[in-house]
Amino acid sequence: MDDDDADYMQGSDDENYDFEYSDGDDGDESGTVDVENLYYTAKSKKEDNPEAALKDFRAIVDQEQEKGDWGFKALKQSTKLLFLVLHRPNDALQTYTELLTYTRSAVTRNYSEKTINGILDYVGGGKGGPISVDILEKFYEATKNALEEAKNDRLSAKTNLKLAKLWLDRKEYTRLSRLIRDLHLATGPAGEGDDQSQRGTQLLEIYALEIQMYNETRNFKKLKEIYNASNNVRSAIPHPRIMGVIKECGGKMWMGERQWNRASEDFFESFRNYDEAGSPQRIQVLKYLVLANMLMGSEVNPFDSQETKPYKNDPQIKAMTDLVEAYQRREVHSAEKILRDNHSTIMDDPFIRSYIGELLRSLRTQYLIDLIKPYTRMELSFLAKQLNVDIQEVEDLLIGLILEGKVEGRIDQVGMRLELDRKQSLEKKRYTALQKWSENLEAVHSAIVGKTAPGAGRGGPDPNAGFVEVPFGARE
């Protein structure tokens, strides 16, 4: 018994068999035995003589007076042979379309659904070699029509979601947009008699596909709309992988807006859901989480949490943990070496690569602030050598620090030097302290005057009546 027969037996578990004993008329039983023998004979020819096997399977279908189990199984085998072995997708489509007519009454619902899902998986997965988009669409169109006739709404929705995922993987965004529109129409607005949980779950599955499409096409306005809509869905029990997808795209959206903290929160939620679902994407999202934590300047190690700690020494993550440690120690040269030595695990991801420049700039800025602290004058060439960058980049970094008020000084572009104004910085601190002291004195003075003003207290006489206040500094 191969996998097909095992599936068939599993699919028949929900049937109740009533045994009837006859007086000896075994004509039908003999015919069934002959068909069964022919079926297994045909199966034995699949590898050595697929064309002969195909003829035998067709003979089984033709000799059946009514659609039955063996005809269904023969058509299933024929479809697999034509698609996977003989690479004739058009002929496979014909046998598959014929097979769909058996799903109404010839076989159990569970077995037919399992068969349909299996065929669509290997058709869409490219196991039979390259296949045109038009043929692929025809397979799904035939399935859709058959399921509509059978009024199998549940499998119809699953099939459309499977096709939508296929269009997404193939970057067929025009087809995907049309299908998503149809899926939204099929889901429809919530009604009183509807299963709210099922509707919410299906809606999140649609949103997960839609948000990935907008992320890949860089339509950030629509992406944010879908992200907010997904957060408003209630009464849903989605698969953790679906929430992993939505939160991952949300994290990328916040990264684009430079909201590192919100990005870190979404990436953590995405990682947690992917981890629960057992998805390998958890490793990549964990890298995004580490990246967001560094960009937000967090001193908290992302691997200190209970969920992430088991992955700290994972070979694909080790480079990122080393990068975090180098970043927290402000060791710019160590960070650059880690990036060079681990190009495949870090820099090969386009999303991470797009933020590495910003990460290094942040690290170099911190390194530069620490480097210039003891000095009043420094050559730009010396700073460039220390940072292992050109003079122009050092000048840009210093200009940014001066404009942000993090460095008190100026750049002498003739002598190509940084001149730090320590005296002005000290005087500025003194002036700030004096100003604060003056403001505090004024507040105390106002409080005293308020208490002794006419009418203050309980209506007693004003002790200052008849006196004129002389401004401070005007007295001789």
TORVOSE-594304 format. One record per residue: residue in three letters; z, y, x of N, C-alpha, C in turn. Coordinates in steps of 0.1 Angstrom, whole numbers, plus 5000, padded with zeros to 4 digits. Layout:
N
ALAZYXZYXZYX
...
***
This chain:
476
MET500049885008500050005000500050125009
ASP499050225007499050345015499750455008
ASP499650575013500350685007499950714993
ASP498650694991498050724977498750634967
ASP498850514970499450414961500950434959
ALA501550474970502950514969503150624960
ASP502350734962502450844953502250804938
TYR501250714936500950674923502250604916
MET502850514924504050444919505150544916
GLN505350644925506350744923506050824910
GLY504750854909504350934897504550864884
SER504750734885504850654872506250624869
ASP507250684876508650654874509050694860
ASP508450804855508950854842508350784830
GLU507550674832506950604821507950494816
ASN507950464803508650354797507650244794
TYR507950124799507050014797507649924786
ASP506749894776507149794766506349664769
PHE507049554770506349434774506049354761
GLU504849314759504449234748503849104753
TYR504248994746503748864750502748814741
SER501648774746500448724738500348574739
ASP499448514731499348374730498448314741
GLY497848404749497048344760495748414761
ASP495448524753494148594755494348694766
ASP493948644778494048724790492748784795
GLY491848814786490548874791490749004797
ASP491549094791491849224796492549224809
GLU493449124810494249114823493249074834
SER492348984831491448934841490549054846
GLY490149134836489249254840490049344849
THR491349364846492149454854492249404868
VAL492449274869492549214883491249234891
ASP490149214884488849234891488749374896
VAL489049474888488949624892489949644903
GLU491149594902492149614913491549554926
ASN491049434925490449374938489349454943
LEU488449504934487349594939487849724946
TYR488949774940489549894945490049874960
TYR490749764962491349744975490249704985
THR489249634980488049604988487349724993
ALA487249824984486549944987487450024998
LYS488750024996489650095005489550035019
SER489349905020489249845033487949885041
LYS486949935034485749975040485750125044
LYS486750195041486750345043486450385058
GLU487150315067486950355081485650305087
ASP485350185084484150125091482850155084
ASN482850165071481650185063481950275051
PRO482150405053482550495043481450505031
GLU480250495034479150495024479250385014
ALA479550265020479750145012480950155003
ALA482050215009483250235002483050324990
LEU482250424992481950524982481150464970
LYS480250374973479550304963480450214954
ASP481350144961482350064954483250144945
PHE483650254950484550344942483850394929
ARG482550424931481750474920481550364910
ALA481450234915481250124905482550104897
ILE483650134902484950124895484950224883
VAL484550344886484450454876483450424865
ASP482350374869481250344860481550224850
GLN482250124855482550004847483750024837
GLU484550124839485650154830485150204817
GLN485450144806484950184793485750304788
GLU487050314792487850434789488550484802
LYS488750614803489350664815490650604817
GLY490850544829492150484832492650504846
ASP493650434850494350454863493450434875
TRP492650314874491850284886490650374888
GLY490150424877489050524878489550654884
PHE490750694881491350814886491550794901
LYS492150674905492450654919491150644927
ALA490050584921488750574928488150714930
LEU488250804920487750934922488551014933
LYS489850994933490651054943490251014957
GLN490050884959489650834972488250884976
SER487350894966485950944968485951084973
THR486851164966486951304970487451324984
LYS488451244988488951245002487851205012
LEU487151095008486151045017485051155020
LEU484551215009483451305009483851435017
PHE485151475015485551605021485951585035
LEU486851485038487451475051486651385061
VAL485951285056485251195065483751225066
LEU483051245054481651265054481251415054
HIS482251505053482051645054480951695044
ARG481051645032480051695021480851765010
PRO481251885012482151955003481551964989
ASN480251984988479652004975479851874966
ASP479551764973479751634966481151604963
ALA482051644972483551634969483951714957
LEU483351834956483651914944483251844931
GLN482151774931481751704919482651594915
THR483151514925484051404922485451464918
TYR485751574924487051634920487051694906
THR485951754902485751804889485851694878
GLU485251574882485351464873486751404872
LEU487451404884488851364884489751444875
LEU489451574874490351664866490251624851
THR489151564847489051524833490051404830
TYR490451334840491351224838492851274836
THR493151394840494551434840495051464826
ARG494251474816494751504803495451384797
SER494951264799495551144792495651014800
ALA494751004811494650874818495750844827
VAL496450954832497550924842498651014838
THR499850994844501051074841500851214846
ARG501651304840501551444844502051464859
ASN503151394863503651404876502651364887
TYR502051244884501051194894499851284895
SER499351334883498151414884498451544891
GLU499651604889499951734896500051704911
LYS500651594915500851564929499451544935
THR498551484928497151464933496451594935
ILE496551674925495851814925496351894937
ASN497651894938498251974949497851924963
GLY497851784964497351724977495951764980
ILE495051754971493651784973493451924977
LEU494052014970493952164972494552194986
ASP495552124990496152145004495152115015
TYR494552005014493651975025492252045024
VAL491952085012490752165010490952305016
GLY492052365013492352495018492852505032
GLY493352385037493852385051492852365061
GLY491552345057490452335067490452195074
LYS491052095068491151965075489751895075
GLY488951935066487551875066486551955073
GLY486952045082486052125089485852255082
PRO485052345087484752475081484152455067
ILE484652545058484152535044483952685039
SER482852705032482552835028483552885017
VAL483753015017484753075007484253044993
ASP482953044991482453024977482852884972
ILE482652774981483052644977484552634974
LEU485352694983486752694982487152754968
GLU486552864965486852934952486452844940
LYS485352764942484952674931485952564929
PHE486552514939487552414938488752464929
TYR489152584933490252644925489852684911
GLU488652734909488152764896488152644887
ALA487652534892487652404884489052364881
THR489952384890491352344887491952434876
LYS491652564878492152664868491652634854
ASN490352594852489852564839490452444833
ALA490652344842491252214837492652234832
LEU493452314840494852334836494952424824
GLU494052514822494052594810493852514797
GLU492852414799492552324788493752234785
ALA494452194795495652104794496852184790
LYS496752314790497852404787499052384796
ASN498752354809499752334819500052474826
ASP500752564820500952694825501752694838
ARG502652604839503552604851502652574864
LEU501852464863501052424874499952534876
SER499452594865498452694867498952814875
ALA500152854872500752964880500952924895
LYS501352804897501552754911500252754918
THR499252704911497852694918497352834921
ASN497552934912497053064915497853124927
LEU499153104928499953154939499453084952
LYS499152954951498652884963497352944968
LEU496452984958495153044962495353184967
ALA496353254962496653394967497053384981
LYS497953284984498353264998497253235007
LEU496253155002495153115010494253245013
TRP494053325003493253455005493953545015
LEU495253545014496053625024495853575038
ASP495953445040495753385053494353415059
ARG493453415050492053425054491653575054
LYS492553665051492353815051491253855041
GLU491153775030490253805019490953905009
TYR491054025014491954115006491354164993
THR490054164992489454204979489654094968
ARG489453964972489753854963491253844960
LEU492053874970493553864968493953974958
SER493454094959493854204950493454164936
ARG492354104934491954064920492853964915
LEU493153864923494053754919495453804916
ILE495953894924497353954922497354024909
ARG496254094906496254164893496254064881
ASP495553954883495553854872496953784871
LEU497653764882498953704882499953804875
HIS499853934877500754024871500454024855
LEU499254014852498854014837499453884831
ALA499353774838499853644833501353644832
THR501953714841503453714841503953804829
GLY503253924828503454014816504854074816
PRO505154164807506454224805507454124800
ALA508654144802509754054797509854064782
GLY509953944776510253944762511553874759
GLU511953884746513353834743513353684744
GLY512353614741512353474741511953414755
ASP511653494764511153444777512353394786
ASP512053304795512953264805513053374816
GLN514053454815514153574824514253524839
SER514953414841515053364855513753324861
GLN512953244853511653194857510653314859
ARG510753414850509853524851510153604864
GLY511453634866511853714878511453644891
THR511653514891511353434903509853444906
GLN509053424896507553434898507153574902
LEU507753674896507453814900507753834915
LEU508853784920509153804934508153734943
GLU507653614938506653544946505353624947
ILE505053694936503853784936504053904945
TYR505253964944505554074953505554034967
ALA505953914971505953874985504553864990
LEU503653824982502253824986501653964987
GLU502054044978501454184977502054264989
ILE503254244992503854335002503354295016
GLN502954165018502354125030500954185031
MET500254185020498854245020498954385024
TYR499854465018499954605021500454635036
ASN501254535041501754555054500554535064
GLU499754435061498654395070497554505070
THR497354565058496354665056496854805059
ARG498154815063498854935067498855045055
ASN498954995043499055085032500555105029
PHE501155195037502655205036503155265023
LYS502355345017502755405004502955294994
LYS501955204992502055094983503054994987
LEU503254975000504254885005505654925000
LYS505855055001507255094997507455084982
GLU506355104975506455094960506854944956
ILE506154854963506454714960507754674965
TYR508154724976509454694982510554734972
ASN510454864967511454914958511454834945
ALA510254794940510154714928510754574930
SER510654514941511254384944512754394944
ASN513354514948514754534948515354544934
ASN514454584925514854604911514754484902
VAL514254374908514154244900515554184898
ARG515854154886517154084883516853944877
SER517853874876517853734870516753654876
ALA516753644889515753564896516453464906
ILE515853344908516353254917515253214927
PRO514853304936513753284945514053184956
HIS513053124961513153044973513553134985
PRO514453094994514953185005513753235013
ARG512653155014511553205022510853325016
ILE510853335003510253454996511053574999
MET512353564999513153685002513053715017
GLY512853615025512653635040511453715042
VAL510353685035509153765036509253905032
ILE509953925020510054065015510954145024
LYS512054095029512954165038512354195052
GLU511554095056510854125069509854245068
CYS509054245058508154355056508954485053
GLY510054475047510854595045511454645058
GLY511854555067512254595080511154665088
LYS509954615087508854675094508554815089
MET508754825075508454955069509455065074
TRP510755025075511855115080511555145094
MET511155055102510855075116509755185117
GLY508755175109507655275109508155415106
GLU509255425098509855555094510955595104
ARG511155515114512155545125513655535119
GLN513755465108515155435103515655305108
TRP516055315121516455195128517555115121
ASN518555185116519755115110519355035097
ARG518455095089518055025077517154905081
ALA516354925091515454815096516254705101
SER517354735108518254625113518854545102
GLU519254615091519854555080518954455073
ASP517654505071516654415064516254295073
PHE516154325086515754215095516854105096
PHE518154145095519154055095519153965082
GLU518854035070518753955058517553865058
SER516453915064515253825065515553705074
PHE516253725085516553615094517453515087
ARG518453565079519353475072518653395062
ASN517653445055516953375045515953275051
TYR515253315062514353225069515153105074
ASP516353135080517253035085517652935075
GLU517952985063518352895052517152805047
ALA515952865048514752795043514252695054
GLY514852705067514352625078512952675083
SER512652795081511352855085511352885100
PRO510252855107510252885121510053035123
GLN509753115113509653255114510953325117
ARG512053255116513353315118513453355133
ILE512853285142512953325156512253455158
GLN511053485152510353605154511153725148
VAL511653695136512453805130513753835137
LEU514253735144515453765152515153855164
LYS513953845169513453935179513354075174
TYR512854085162512754215155514154285153
LEU515054195150516454245148517054305161
VAL516854225171517354275185516654405188
LEU515354415186514554535189515154655181
ALA515354645168515954745160517254795164
ASN518154695168519454725173519454815186
MET518554775195518454855207517954995204
LEU516955015195516355145192517455235185
MET518355175177519355255171520555285180
GLY520455235192521455265202522855195199
SER522755085192523955015188524654945201
GLU525954965202526654895212527054755208
VAL526854715196527154585191526154485194
ASN526454375200525554275204525154195191
PRO523854195188523354125176523653975176
PHE523953915187524253775188525753745187
ASP526553845183527953815181528253765167
SER527253775158527553735144527453575143
GLN528053525133528153375131526753315129
GLU525853395122524553345119523653335131
THR523753435140522753445151523253375164
LYS524553355165525153305177524453175182
PRO524153075172523552955177522252965184
TYR521553085182520253105187520253185200
LYS521453215205521553305217520853245229
ASN520953115231520353045243519052975240
ASP518453005228517152945225516152995235
PRO515252905241514352955251513453075247
GLN513053075234512253195229513053325228
ILE514353305227515253425224515953475237
LYS516053385247516753415259516253545265
ALA515053575265514453695271515053815264
MET515153805251515553915243517053945245
THR517853835247519253855250519453915263
ASP518653885273518753945286518354095285
LEU517354125277516954265275518054345269
VAL518754285259519854355253520954395263
GLU521254295272522254315282521854425292
ALA520554425296520054525305520154665298
TYR519754665285519754795278521154855277
GLN522154765274523554815272524154855285
ARG523654805297524154845310523254955315
ARG522255005308521355115312520655075325
GLU520254955327519554905339518054905336
VAL517455015338516055025334515154935342
HIS515454915355514554835363514654685359
SER515854645356516054505351515354485338
ALA515354585329514654575316513154565318
GLU512654645327511154635330510754505336
LYS511654445345511354315351511354205340
ILE512354215331512454115320511154115312
LEU510654235309509454255301508254195308
ARG508154215321507054165329507054015330
ASP508253955332508453815334508253735321
ASN508453795310508453725297507453785288
HIS506253805293505153875285504853795273
SER504753655274504353575263505353575251
THR506653575254507653565244507953705238
ILE507653815245507953945239506754025236
MET505954055247504854145245503654095238
ASP503553965236502353905229502453945214
ASP503553975209503754015194503254165193
PRO502254195186501754335185502854425179
PHE503654375170504654465164505754505174
ILE506254405182507154435192506554525203
ARG505354495207504654575217504554725213
SER504354755201504154885196505354975198
TYR506554905199507854985201508454975215
ILE507854895224508454885237508355015245
GLY507255095243507155225249508355315245
GLU508655315233509755395228511055345233
LEU511255215234512455155239512655195254
LEU511555185262511655215276511955365278
ARG511355445269511555595270513055625267
SER513655555257515055575254515955535266
LEU515555415272516355365283516255455295
ARG515055505298514855595310515555725308
THR515555775295516255895293517755885296
GLN518355775291519755755294520055735309
TYR519155665315519255645330519155785337
LEU518255865333518055995339519256085337
ILE519856085325521056165323522156125332
ASP522355995334523455945343523055985358
LEU521855975361521356005375521656145380
ILE521356245371521456385375522856445373
LYS523756375368525156435365525756495377
PRO525756435389526556495400525756615407
TYR524556645404523756735411523556865404
THR523156965412522757095406521257125408
ARG520657045418519157065420518556935425
MET517456895419516856765423515356775423
GLU514656705432513256705433512656615422
LEU511656655416511056565405510456445412
SER509956455424509356335430510456225433
PHE511656275436512756175438513156105425
LEU513156185414513556125401512456025397
ALA511156065400510055975396510155845404
LYS510555855417510655735425511755645420
GLN512955705416514055635411513655555398
LEU512855625389512455565377511255475378
ASN510555485389509355405391508255445381
VAL508155585379507055635370506455755377
ASP505355815372504755925378505556055375
ILE505256165382506056285381505856345367
GLN504656335362504356395349505256335338
GLU505556205339506356145329507856185330
VAL508256205343509656255345509756395339
GLU508756475342508756615337508856615321
ASP508056525315508056525300509456485295
LEU510056385302511356335298512456455299
LEU512356525310513256635313513056745303
ILE511856785300511556885290512156845276
GLY512056725272512656675260514156685260
LEU514756655271516256655272516756805272
ILE515956895278516357035278516257095264
LEU515157065257514957115244515957065234
GLU516456935236517456875227518856925231
GLY518956995242520257045246521156945253
LYS520556835257521256735264521456765279
VAL520556845284520556885298520557045298
GLU521457105306521457245308520757285321
GLY519557335320518857375332517457415329
ARG516657415340515257455339514457385349
ILE513057375347512157315357511457415365
ASP511557415378510757505386509457435389
GLN508357475382507157405383506357435396
VAL506857545403506157575416506757485426
GLY508057475427508757395437508857245432
MET508457225419508657085413510057035415
ARG510957125410512357085411513057105397
LEU514157025395514957045383516257125388
GLU516457235382517657315386518657315374
LEU519757255376520757245366521757365367
ASP521957425355522857545354524257505351
ARG525057455361526357405358527257525354
LYS527057645361527957765358527757805343
GLN526457815339526157855325526757755315
SER526657625319527257525311528757535309
LEU529457565321530857585320531257705312
GLU530457815314530757945306530557915291
LYS529557845288529257815274530357735268
LYS530957645275532057565270533257655268
ARG533557755277534657845276534457935264
TYR533157985262532858075251533058005238
THR532657875237532857795225534357775222
ALA535157755232536557735230537257865226
LEU536857985232537358115228536958145213
GLN535758115210535258145196536058065186
LYS536357935189537157855180538557905179
TRP539157955190540458005190540558125181
SER539558215183539458345175539358315160
GLU538558215157538358175143539658125137
ASN540458045145541757995140542758115138
LEU542758215147543658325146543358405133
GLU542058425131541558495119541958425106
ALA541958295106542358215095543858235092
VAL544658235103546058245101546358385096
HIS545658495101545858625097545558645082
SER544458585078544058595064545058535055
ALA545658425059546658355051547858435049
ILE548358505060549558595060549258715051
VAL548158775052547758895044547758855029
GLY547158735026547058685013548458675006
LYS549458625014550758605009551558735006
THR551258845014551958965013551159075006
ALA550059045000549259144993549959174980
PRO549659304974550259344961550059244950
GLY551059204943550959104932551158964937
ALA551258944950551458814955552858764952
GLY553058634952554358584950554758594935
ARG555958634932556458634919556558774913
GLY555758864918555759004913556759094919
GLY557359054931558259144938557559264944
PRO558359354950557759474956556959434969
ASP555859514971555059484983555659544995
PRO556059455005556759515017555859605025
ASN554559595024553659675032553159805024
ALA553759825013553359945005553560065013
GLY552560165014552660285021552260275035
PHE551860155040551360135053549860125053
VAL549260175064547760155065547560065077
GLU546759955075546459855086545459915096
VAL545859915108544959965119544259845125
PRO542959855126542159745132542659705146
PHE542559575149543059535162542059595173
GLY542759655183541959715194541859865192
ALA542159915180542060065178543460135181
ARG544460055183545860115185545860155200
GLU546560275202546760325215548060265221
***
